[in-house]
């Protein structure tokens, strides 16, 4: 068993298919299959099994893939010890983020990277469904991801997850909407309203399903738009539309025709987290960028709370 074999198995766990593993490693699917066959010869228990035309990991295979994370972390620490990897702030740190995060985090992060004691950063937007965020850690040092509080946590066996924000999802409406007179709104008050929501598989479409379940009736979605800025513009232009907007990362600017009202009776919270492979967090450059992201997140909360107080 060698490091390359473990890496292939780990990529299979992250990407879920031989084709996806081959793309991540820039090799052919046949090469991936050959490595898996060689690795299997060293174990009695099967590491993979076929499901239709695809190949999946068995429990033994997943256990070995999780162990490969520890091996990779140990190798990263060994490299740090010999080449002072921890102290290197000159290497570019690649950061990906979903769209509403790019608007709020990336400009401030890029400005910070101009400092003498801050590593350079490369910011890339990646708007994917929630379950696709972990696989992005194969391509980026840091992944800014989101998940709703009622969904399963990130796979901690393979990833390091650092919380940045826990932001409520508020109901956005125009200031002259009848519901704007209330301090908060309940699911039953939202029945028969017209909604701008995201595509299925993206938040907050899943949150709207929770609201519908609480109200006992489906919500009427008339537009599917993933970009929160566009959704807010739709609400501002059409007084009968509602949308769910995150309170901190996509809050309408001061003076906007759009106002936010918290939900009552439903826990509607979006977690914004940083995901990274464990060995990446041993790098000083990554640690510095992570600290900068936390600082930006704290500023977002302070700004939103100050706005609400006024």
N, C-alpha and C positions, 0 to 999 in steps of 0.2 A: 504494500500500500504506500503510495507516494502522495505528495501535496497536490499534484495535478489531478489525480483521481478524486481526492476529496473535494477539490474545487469544482470539478464537473458535477459531482453529486449535490453539492450545495447549490449550484446554479440551477440544477433540475428542481430542487425544492423551491427555489424562489420563483422560477419562471413557469413551472408546471408542465413543460413539454420538452421533448428532445429538440424540436425545431426552435423553440425560444431559447433553450440553452445554447444551441449552436450559434444563434445570432449574437448572444451575449459574449460568447468566447471567440467570435469571428472564425469559426471552423465549420465543417460540414456536419450534417446530422449523422452521417456514417461514422465520422471520427468520434462523436459523442457516444454512439452505440458501442464502438470498439472499446472505449475507455471503461464504460459501465460493465461490459462483459469481462474485462480483465479484473476489475475490482470485485465482481461477483465471485470469481474463482477463489477468492481468499476468505469467503464466508460460507458457512453452511446454510444459514437463514437467508431466504431470498430478500434482496434489497429493493427490487422493483417487481411490478406485475402489470400485465396488460389489461386495459379496460377499453374494449372496442379496438380502435386503431391507435389509441394513445397509451403511453407508459406512465405509470404512477409509482410513487414510492410506497413501500410497505412500512409498517411500524418500525421494523428494524432499519430500513433505509432512512426514515425520518430521524431516528435516533442517531445514526451515523452522520447525517447531514448537520444535525445540531452540534454534534461533537466537532465537526469540521470548523464551526464558528470559533470554538475555543482554540483549535489548532492555528487558525488564521490570526487570531488575536495574539497568541504566543509568538508567532513568527514576526508580527508587526512590532511587538515589544523588543524582540531580539534585534531587529533592524534599527530601532531607535537607539539601543544601547551602543551600537558600533558606529553609527554615522551621525549621531546627535540630531536625529530626526525630530525629536521633540522641540528643539529650539529653532527650527527653521521656519521663519515667517515669510520667506520669499516665494514659496510655491503658491500657485493659484489655487484657491478653494472654490470648487464648483458647487453652486447652490441652485436647486430647483424649487419652484413654488407654484401653487395653483393660482389662478388668475386674480382673485381678490387679495391674495397675499402679496402678489407681485406689486400691486399698486401701493400698498401700505408699507411693505418691508424693503423692497428693492432700492428705491431711490435713496432712502436713508442709509442703507447698508453700503451702497456704492460710494456715497459721500464719506462714510467712515473709512472705507478702504484706501482713501487718499492719504490717510495719516501715516506717519513714519513707523509707528509701532503696530500697524494693522496689516495683515496679509492682503494681497490683491484678491478680488473675487470675480468670478464669472457667473452672472445671473441668467437663468434660463427658465422660461415659463413652461410648465407641464400640467395641463388641465386633464386629469384622468379620474376615473371612477375610484371610489375609496379603496377597493380591494387591490388596485393596481399600484398604490403608492409604495409598498414595501419593495417591489421589484426595481423601482427607480434608484434604490441605494446601490445597485450594481453599476450605475452610470454616473452618479453624483456623490460628492463627499457629504453633503447635507441635503436632505429633502424636507421641505416644509409641507406638511400634510394636514388633512383635517378629517375628523370623524365625528358623528353625532354621539352624544353621551349614552344613548340607549343601544349602541352597536357594540360588537365584540372589540376588545382591546387589540393593540398591535401585537404581532408575534414576538414576544420578548425573548424567546430562545434564539432568534436569529438577528434581532435588531436591538439597538439602544434607542429608546423613545424618551425625549425630553419635552415636558409640557412648556408651551409658550403662553397660550391664552385659553381661558374657558369663557367663551363669549355667548351670551344669550342670543337666541334668534327672535327678533322682534317683528311685529306685524307693521309693514310700511303701508301708509295710506296718504292721500292728499289731505292737507290741513282742513279742507272743507268737507271731507267725508263725514257722514253721520256718526261713525264710530270714533272719530277723533275727539269727541266731547268727553270720552271716558278715559280714565287713567290707565286702564288695562282692558283687555278683551278676552272673552272665554271662547272655547271651541264652538259652543252652541250659537254664539253671536256671529260666527263666521260662516255659518251655513247659508247657502244661496248667494254668497258673494262670488265675484269673478276674480281669478287668480292669475298672476304671472309666476310660473314655477320653473324649475330646472328640468332637464331631461331625466328620465328614469335612470337610476343608478348613481345620480349625483345629488348631493345635499344642496338645498333643503327639500327636494321632492320627497325623500323618505320621511322627513319631519312632518310634511303635510299629510302623509298617510296616518301618522300618529294622531294628529289633530282630528282627522276624519273619524278615526276609530273612537276617540273620546267623545266626539259629537254624535256618533251613531249614524252619520250620513256622509257620503262622499263630498269632497270639495270640487268645485267646478273650475278646472284649469283651462284657460282659453289661450294662453301663450306659453311656449316652452323656450326659455332663454337662460343660458348658463351664466352670462355676464351680469353681475349685480348692478353695475353702473347703468347698463341698458335697461334692466328691469326697473330700477328707480326712475329712469327717464320715462318709461311707459306709465308708471304710476302717476308721475307728475303731469303727464299730458292727458290722462284719462281718469277722471275723478271717481269712476266706479271700480277701478282695479285695486287689488291688494297684492302684496308680495311679502315673503319672509326675507329679512335682511339681517346679517350678523351685526351686532351692536358696535363693535370696535373696528373691524377691518373694512366695512363697507357702509359706514354711517353716512347719510346724506350731509353735505356741507351746510354750514350755518346759512340761513336765509333761503334754503331750499323750500319748495312747495310741499315737499314730502316730510312727513313726521312719523315717528316710531312710537308704537305702543307695545308694552310687554304682554306676553301671554299669561293668562291666569288659569290655574288648574292643570297645566301640562308642563312637564320639565323639558324645555326646549333649549338645549345647550350644545354648542359646537366646540369641540376640542381642537385647537390648533397646536400641533406638535412638530418637533424636529425629529426626523428619523435618520439614523446613520448605522452603518455597519460598526460593530463594537471596536474593531481595530482602528477605524478612522478617528474615534474620539481620543485616542492616545496622542494624536498630533497636536502640538501647541497651536498651530495655525487654525485648525478646526475649532479648538477650544476658544480661541479669541473670537472667531466669527460667531460661535454659539453665544458667547457673552454679549456681543453686539446685538444679536437678534432678541435676546432677553431684554436688553435695554430699550430697544424699539417697541417691544410689546408692552413694557411698563408705561412708556410714554403714550401709547394708544389708549390704554385704560384711563390714565390720568386725564387726558384730553377729553375723552368721552364723558367722564364723571363731572368734569368742570363745565362741559356744555350742558349737561342735564341739570346741574345746580343753578345755572343761569336761566 
